[in-house]
Amino acid sequence: MPVEIVDADPAQLRVELRGIGKHFGGTPVLSDIDLVIEPGSVHGLVGENGAGKSTLSKIIAGLLVANEGTLLIDGKEVSFRSPREALGHGIATIAQELALVPALTVAENVFLGTEPRRAGFVRRRRLRARFLALARETGFELDPDAVVGGLRTADQQKVEILRALARGASFIIMDEPTAALSGHDAERLHGVVRQLADSGRTVLLISHFLSEVLDLCDTVTILRDGRLIRTAPAAEETEATLIEGMLGRSLGSVFPDKSPAEPDTDEVLRVADLVAPGVNGVSFTVRAGEIVGLAGLIGAGRSEIAHAIYGAARRSSGSVEMAGASTSRGSIASAQRGGMFLIPESRKEQGLLPQRAVRENVTLSDLARIARLSWVRRRAERGHVRDMLERVTVQGDARRTVSSLSGGNQQKVLFARALQRPRRLLIADEPTRGVDVGSRRAIYDLISARAKEGIGVLVISSDVEEVIGLAHRVLVVRGGRIVDELTGDRMTEQNVLHAAFTEAIPVHPTPPSEDA
């Protein structure tokens, strides 16, 4: 059923940038950008983290003001001082960082600032009716009365999309809109994007998923180090040409070569009949040097399994053993003592202290090594951090805040923290979310290197290609259970999606035995 968009005949906007430049504290971020975005098109913007994509989009959206150059809308020069001014000209943004009010409901967030009112009071019944009409037209199934703070990331993303559509924008900027969506939800969003363009609206799509850019976009612009490399029809580009333009060199294979996992190596992890919030009787093993992937839809229970294993969620029953020794229920410290480390799904909310220095984020989980009598020995910390950052290829001053790093380097800081002491098991939950293609390959190399060192790795990802490209075995999760185990020739995207969407009998990939 085709998606209908409200206001089917919006005013079309032609956005033009001439000689746009932007710098922060003397450091140039954008230099001499000339770009035309034609109305009624889907225009892709690609580049590594730090290439200037988000800065460029923020200038168009009124979040930033250019230091040099001119912004024109339909041939008229404008200078937006706020997103409200940009919205007044028909420009709306769906940001990479969600800008929602957690305590308000879905409907209140969608119509925030445009609520139907009478005598200063919100007309709740009319607000709800407007929301239900919009949700029906877009095909997004959300409870208008649900509190946004309690929603999954994917559903919060849908709220952002609905808010932009509700404001009748003619030019919509989407910054990594599918990064937190499952394959099904992403495809639904793709339908919305196409329908937006068909209805005369313009979409500026910023995405690290190059296949998505090529599938959806009419035109693609490549940025590198704040400069425009080229703008070309998407039909004339391939993933390889985009990567070469973004990096200034060819990348080679996306995934590192897999070293075969030895079947007779020792088990580093044994999970038996695990039950926890969102986990319903899971059993499997991971061997030394083996990469095991957890695949499935968002909400299937993949992250919940990881948290229960790591002790971040209390287990109701079942057991978790590290190298034959049981770990305590609900105890992260016990898991870490056993040699386990978790790189969480959300680095900003669960992994990093954004306003603290890079060096402090690296040493956070191993302060005993560099502290004496409760005081951190700065010289020892500097040397230790320097070694760790070199291993994960993060350059620059370790005293700067971690929030100043690109998404890829922020993720590498978490890997640096994981490498501080010997590990038996590394759990990487969405290791490349929001990471550019160059950093993605570097992170894949880090994961592969850990396996070659004999560390067991559990990789969780919504990107099916990523799971298949890295893992020796793939476990498909549905409803908090493992419903299929894929190895060898059965490790295909089709089989993963079939198991993820189809009701199946739960399987025990490696049933616990008394002799093990």
Buried (B, 14 or more C-beta within 10 A) or exposed (E): EEBEBBBEEBBBBBBBBBEBBBBEEEEBBBBBBEBBBBBBBBBBBBBBBBBBBBBBBBBBBBBBEBBBBEBBBBEEEBEBEEBEBBBEBBBBBBBBEBEBEEEBBBBBBBBBEEBBEEEEEBBBEBBBBBBEEBBEBBBBEBEBEBBBEEBEBBBBBBBBBBBBBBBBBBBBBBBBBBBBBBBBBBEBBBBBBBBBBEBBBBBBBBBBBBEBBBBBBBBBBBBBBBBBBEBBEBEEBEBEBBBBBBBEEEBEEBBBEEEEBEEEEEBBBBBBBBBBEBBBBBBBBBBBBBBBBBBBBBBBBBBBBBBBBBBBBEBEEBBBBBBEEEBBBBBBEBBBEBBBBBBBBBBBEBBBEBEEBBBBBBBBBBEEEBBEEEEBBEEBBBEBBEEBBEBBBBEEEBEEBBEBBBBBBBBBBBBBBBBBEEBBBBBBBBBBBBBBBBBBBBBBBBBBEBBEEBBBBBBBBBBBBBBBBBBBBBBBBBBBBBBBBBEEEEBEEEBBBEBBBEEBEBBBBBEBEEEE
